Amino acid sequence: MKIISGLGTKFTQAKKKKSFWVILILAIMLAGGTGYWKQKQADDRNTQIQIQQAQVKRGDIVVALDSDGTIDFSKVTLRFGVRGTIAEILVKEGDQVKKGDIIAKLDDKDYQDQYQLALAKLKEARQQRLTNLLDSELNLKKAEAELEKLRDEYKEMEAIPDAYSANELKMKKLELANKETEYQNLQKKYELQKAQGLEQNELEVKMAKQDLEDTILYAPVSGVVLDLAKKVGESLTDEDDFATIHEGNTIKAVTKVIEYDIGQIKVGQKVYVTVEAVPEKKFTGEVTKIDALPVQDSSGLVNYSVEITTKDPDSQLKDGMTCTVSFVLKEVKNCLIVPYQAVKIVNGKQVVTVVDEKGQRVERQIKTGFTDGNSVEVLEGLKENETVLYTRSR
């Protein structure tokens, strides 16, 4: 029993000594970790807060409503009025044409033949009409003479009734009535022939002439030839598109504006248009049309189509290009600008930190105007090309 008790005491002392060293190691590790964490936090704060500098410059501040859109050319599609084979093309893609210029011609041999045939038929019909009128006029005069003769004969018979029987008078009167009827019929026929024109033949000539003229395709407007769908020798119908002309070099942008924003859009409103293909350039335009009828998309949103006409069209703009349309709500042009973050409020006054001629930091009071949330218009207190400092957290 004594031996057992002594071993237990030694075991307990060894256990306590081991626990002490474990706790000591953990405390050292904890202290080192805490120091590392505090140092990292300090480094992070120094990293996140940076001093920025910016020059006071002139520029424009714009508050606008942006919308995605598409460049849309004012296009005119040309078709021949008849079918046929292309004989000649007088322009090429990219050519500038004026209204009335000839674009292309079809082989017109068949249409020339049809026109000449229609003219020949009209001439023949006119001659036949004249012959018929002369014959009818002759027959009418002959019937008139016979009628006058019968009238005279009947009058003589009536004057001496005793010389003729009642039957002879009756027969003569009947003959006279028949002749009068014949004369009236011939007269009506003659009048109808005179009044009757040659509308059918004249219409055939007119249609044949129109078909012949339609073998030549003219530019209905002035502009640039964008596309030619066929080549010389190829056939086409009167339903085939042959050419496309960009009318008057007018370039438009079309976009859809949701109903919540459409109230801020007005016809004549200034607009800036930028395209992805020419990101460094901004085109100016104005709203020229707002559709009164809405368009509902698949998500249920109600949109209104808005058309913008550019005032400074450029050859870099191509039909169908994706663009951003910025409807100008307010704009200040050519003003002094500093970053919005550079302006501080100190004792109720607007202040910026300026680097003076000696390179020293100086607090200066300024007066600001319009802002878009990124840049601020400076009305007083700063000059162009001065340098201002400000802090920016990353």
C-alpha positions in Angstrom: 0.0 0.0 0.0 2.8 2.5 0.7 4.5 1.7 -2.5 1.3 2.3 -4.5 0.7 5.7 -2.7 4.2 6.9 -3.6 3.8 6.1 -7.3 0.5 8.0 -7.5 2.0 11.2 -6.1 4.9 11.1 -8.6 2.4 10.5 -11.5 0.3 13.5 -10.4 3.3 15.8 -10.2 4.4 14.8 -13.7 1.0 15.5 -15.1 0.8 19.0 -13.7 4.3 19.8 -15.1 3.2 18.7 -18.6 0.0 20.8 -18.5 2.0 23.9 -17.5 4.2 23.6 -20.6 1.1 23.1 -22.9 -0.6 26.2 -21.5 2.6 28.2 -21.8 3.1 27.2 -25.5 -0.6 28.1 -26.2 -0.2 31.5 -24.6 2.9 32.3 -26.7 1.1 31.2 -29.8 -1.9 33.3 -29.0 0.2 36.4 -28.2 2.0 36.0 -31.5 -1.2 35.5 -33.5 -2.8 38.6 -31.9 0.2 40.7 -32.8 0.2 39.5 -36.3 -3.5 40.2 -36.6 -3.1 43.7 -35.3 -0.2 44.4 -37.7 -2.2 43.0 -40.6 -5.2 45.2 -39.8 -2.9 48.3 -39.7 -1.4 47.3 -43.0 -4.9 46.8 -44.5 -6.0 50.2 -43.4 -2.9 51.8 -44.9 -3.5 49.8 -48.1 -7.2 50.7 -48.4 -6.8 54.4 -47.9 -4.8 56.1 -50.7 -4.1 59.7 -51.5 -5.2 60.5 -55.1 -4.5 63.6 -57.1 -6.3 65.2 -60.0 -5.9 68.2 -62.1 -8.6 70.8 -62.4 -9.8 70.6 -66.0 -12.5 71.8 -68.3 -15.2 69.4 -69.5 -18.9 68.7 -69.6 -21.0 67.3 -66.9 -24.1 65.4 -68.1 -26.9 63.7 -66.3 -28.6 61.3 -68.8 -30.9 58.4 -69.0 -29.1 55.6 -70.8 -30.8 52.9 -73.0 -29.4 50.3 -75.4 -30.3 50.7 -79.0 -29.4 50.0 -82.6 -28.1 52.2 -85.4 -30.8 52.3 -88.2 -30.2 53.8 -91.7 -33.1 55.4 -93.6 -33.1 52.8 -96.4 -35.0 52.6 -99.7 -35.3 49.2 -101.4 -35.5 49.2 -105.2 -37.2 46.7 -107.4 -37.8 46.5 -111.2 -41.4 46.8 -112.2 -41.1 43.8 -114.5 -39.3 40.5 -114.7 -36.3 40.0 -117.0 -32.6 39.6 -117.4 -30.1 42.3 -116.2 -28.4 43.9 -119.2 -26.5 46.7 -117.5 -25.6 48.0 -114.0 -24.5 51.6 -114.0 -23.5 51.9 -110.3 -21.6 50.0 -107.7 -21.9 49.6 -103.9 -20.8 52.8 -102.1 -21.6 55.1 -105.0 -23.3 58.4 -104.3 -26.4 58.8 -106.5 -28.9 61.6 -107.1 -32.6 61.3 -107.4 -33.4 60.3 -111.0 -30.1 58.6 -111.8 -30.2 55.3 -113.7 -29.3 52.4 -111.5 -29.6 49.5 -113.9 -31.3 48.2 -117.1 -33.0 45.0 -118.1 -32.9 43.4 -121.6 -35.9 45.2 -123.1 -36.2 43.4 -126.5 -39.4 41.5 -125.6 -40.9 44.6 -124.1 -40.1 46.7 -127.2 -41.8 44.1 -129.3 -44.9 44.1 -127.1 -45.1 47.9 -127.2 -44.7 48.0 -131.0 -47.4 45.3 -131.3 -49.8 47.3 -129.1 -49.2 50.4 -131.1 -49.9 48.5 -134.3 -53.1 47.2 -132.9 -54.2 50.6 -131.8 -53.4 52.1 -135.3 -55.4 49.3 -136.9 -58.3 49.8 -134.5 -58.4 53.5 -135.2 -58.5 52.8 -139.0 -61.2 50.3 -138.5 -63.2 52.7 -136.4 -62.9 55.4 -139.0 -64.0 53.0 -141.7 -67.0 51.9 -139.7 -68.0 55.5 -139.0 -67.8 56.4 -142.7 -70.0 53.3 -143.6 -72.5 54.2 -140.9 -72.6 57.8 -141.9 -73.2 56.8 -145.5 -75.9 54.3 -144.6 -77.5 57.0 -142.4 -77.6 59.5 -145.2 -79.0 57.0 -147.6 -81.7 56.0 -145.1 -82.4 59.7 -144.5 -82.9 60.3 -148.3 -85.2 57.2 -148.6 -87.2 58.4 -145.6 -87.7 61.9 -147.1 -88.8 60.3 -150.4 -91.4 58.1 -148.6 -92.7 61.1 -146.6 -93.2 63.0 -149.9 -94.9 60.1 -151.5 -97.2 59.6 -148.5 -98.1 63.3 -148.4 -99.1 63.2 -152.1 -101.3 60.1 -151.5 -102.9 61.8 -148.6 -103.5 64.9 -150.7 -105.6 62.9 -153.3 -107.2 60.1 -151.3 -109.6 59.3 -154.1 -106.7 58.2 -156.3 -105.6 55.5 -153.9 -107.3 52.7 -152.1 -107.4 52.5 -148.4 -105.1 49.5 -148.5 -102.5 51.4 -150.5 -102.5 54.2 -148.1 -102.2 51.8 -145.2 -99.3 50.0 -146.8 -97.5 53.3 -147.7 -97.9 54.5 -144.1 -96.5 51.2 -142.7 -93.6 51.5 -145.1 -92.9 55.0 -143.9 -93.1 54.0 -140.3 -90.6 51.1 -140.9 -88.2 53.5 -142.7 -88.4 55.9 -139.8 -87.6 53.2 -137.4 -84.7 52.0 -139.6 -83.4 55.6 -139.8 -83.6 56.1 -136.0 -81.7 52.8 -135.4 -79.0 53.8 -137.9 -78.7 57.2 -136.2 -78.3 55.6 -132.8 -75.7 53.2 -134.1 -73.8 56.1 -135.6 -73.9 58.1 -132.4 -72.7 55.1 -130.4 -69.8 54.4 -132.8 -68.8 58.1 -132.6 -68.9 58.0 -128.8 -67.2 54.6 -128.5 -63.5 55.1 -128.0 -60.5 52.7 -128.2 -60.0 52.4 -124.4 -59.0 48.7 -124.6 -56.4 49.3 -127.2 -55.1 52.5 -125.7 -54.9 50.7 -122.3 -52.8 47.9 -123.9 -50.4 50.5 -125.3 -50.2 52.3 -122.0 -49.4 49.1 -120.2 -46.9 48.0 -122.8 -45.2 51.4 -122.6 -45.1 51.2 -118.8 -43.5 47.7 -118.9 -40.9 49.0 -121.3 -40.1 52.0 -119.0 -39.9 49.6 -116.0 -36.9 47.9 -117.6 -34.9 50.9 -116.5 -34.5 51.3 -112.7 -34.1 54.9 -111.4 -33.0 56.2 -108.0 -36.1 57.5 -106.3 -34.1 59.4 -103.7 -30.6 60.8 -103.4 -28.2 58.7 -101.2 -25.5 56.0 -101.1 -25.9 52.6 -102.7 -25.6 50.1 -99.9 -26.3 46.9 -101.7 -26.8 45.3 -105.2 -28.4 41.9 -105.1 -27.9 40.8 -108.7 -25.2 40.8 -111.4 -25.4 41.4 -115.2 -26.9 38.4 -116.9 -28.9 37.2 -113.9 -32.7 37.0 -114.0 -35.1 38.5 -111.6 -38.8 39.0 -111.1 -40.8 42.1 -110.2 -40.9 40.8 -106.5 -37.1 40.5 -106.2 -35.2 43.3 -104.4 -32.4 44.6 -106.5 -30.7 47.5 -104.7 -30.8 49.3 -101.4 -30.1 53.0 -101.1 -29.2 54.9 -97.9 -31.5 57.9 -98.2 -30.0 61.3 -97.7 -27.2 60.0 -95.5 -29.7 60.1 -92.6 -28.6 57.9 -89.7 -31.0 57.1 -86.9 -30.8 55.2 -83.6 -33.8 53.2 -82.4 -34.2 52.2 -78.7 -37.0 51.1 -76.4 -37.7 53.0 -73.2 -39.6 51.4 -70.3 -42.9 53.1 -69.2 -41.4 54.3 -65.9 -38.9 56.5 -67.8 -40.8 57.5 -71.0 -42.2 60.6 -69.2 -38.7 62.0 -69.2 -38.3 61.7 -73.0 -39.6 64.5 -75.3 -39.4 65.1 -79.0 -36.5 67.5 -79.7 -34.6 66.4 -76.6 -30.8 66.3 -77.0 -29.3 62.8 -77.1 -25.8 61.4 -77.2 -25.2 58.2 -79.2 -22.1 56.0 -78.7 -21.4 52.7 -80.5 -19.3 49.8 -79.4 -17.3 49.8 -82.6 -16.2 53.5 -82.1 -16.1 53.9 -78.3 -13.9 57.0 -78.4 -16.5 59.1 -80.3 -19.8 60.5 -79.2 -22.5 61.5 -81.7 -25.1 64.1 -81.1 -28.7 63.7 -82.0 -32.2 64.5 -81.0 -35.4 62.6 -80.4 -37.6 62.8 -83.5 -40.3 60.2 -82.8 -41.9 58.5 -79.8 -44.3 55.7 -80.6 -47.7 56.2 -79.0 -48.4 52.4 -78.9 -46.5 50.3 -76.4 -44.6 47.1 -76.9 -44.7 44.4 -74.2 -41.7 42.1 -74.0 -41.6 38.5 -72.8 -41.0 39.6 -69.2 -44.1 41.7 -69.1 -42.4 45.1 -69.1 -44.1 47.8 -71.2 -41.7 49.7 -73.6 -42.1 52.5 -76.1 -40.0 52.7 -79.2 -38.1 56.0 -79.5 -36.3 57.2 -82.7 -33.3 59.5 -82.6 -31.8 61.3 -85.6 -28.1 62.0 -85.5 -27.0 65.5 -86.4 -23.4 64.6 -87.2 -23.5 61.3 -89.2 -20.2 59.6 -89.8 -19.1 56.9 -92.3 -17.9 54.9 -89.3 -21.5 54.2 -88.3 -23.0 51.1 -89.9 -26.5 50.0 -90.2 -27.4 47.5 -87.3 -24.6 48.5 -85.0 -25.3 48.2 -81.3 -25.3 51.6 -79.5 -26.0 53.3 -76.2 -28.5 56.2 -76.3 -28.1 58.8 -73.6 -31.1 61.1 -73.2 -29.7 64.3 -71.7 -31.7 65.4 -68.7 -29.3 68.1 -67.7 -25.9 69.3 -69.0 -23.3 71.9 -68.2 -20.7 72.3 -70.9 -17.1 73.5 -70.7 -17.0 74.0 -67.0 -14.1 73.5 -64.4 -14.3 70.0 -63.0 -12.9 68.2 -60.0 -13.7 64.7 -58.7 -16.7 64.6 -56.3 -14.6 63.0 -53.6 -12.1 65.9 -53.6 -14.8 68.3 -52.1 -15.1 68.2 -48.3 -17.4 70.1 -45.9 -15.5 71.9 -43.2 -17.4 74.1 -40.7 -20.3 74.2 -43.2 -18.0 75.3 -46.1 -16.9 73.5 -49.2 -13.1 72.9 -49.1 -10.5 71.2 -51.3 -6.9 70.3 -50.6 -4.7 72.1 -53.2 -1.0 71.6 -54.0 0.4 75.1 -54.2 3.3 76.4 -56.2 5.7 75.3 -53.5 4.3 71.8 -53.4 2.7 72.4 -50.1 -0.8 71.1 -49.2 -3.2 74.0 -48.7 -6.9 73.9 -47.7 -8.9 76.2 -50.0 -12.6 77.2 -49.9 -14.4 76.9 -53.1 -17.9 77.2 -54.5 -19.5 74.4 -56.5 -22.4 74.1 -58.9 -23.8 71.1 -60.7 -22.7 67.5 -60.1 -23.5 64.1 -61.6 -22.2 62.2 -58.5 -18.8 61.6 -60.0 -17.6 65.1 -61.0 -18.4 68.6 -59.6 -18.6 71.9 -61.4 -16.3 74.5 -59.7 -17.7 78.1 -59.8 -15.1 79.8 -57.7 -11.9 79.1 -55.9 -9.9 77.1 -58.4 -8.1 77.6 -61.7 -7.6 75.2 -64.6 -4.6 72.8 -64.3 -4.3 73.2 -60.5 -3.9 70.0 -58.6 -6.2 68.8 -55.9 -5.7 65.9 -53.5 -8.2 63.5 -52.0 -8.4 60.2 -50.3 -10.0 57.2 -51.9 -10.6 53.9 -50.3 -10.0 50.7 -52.3 
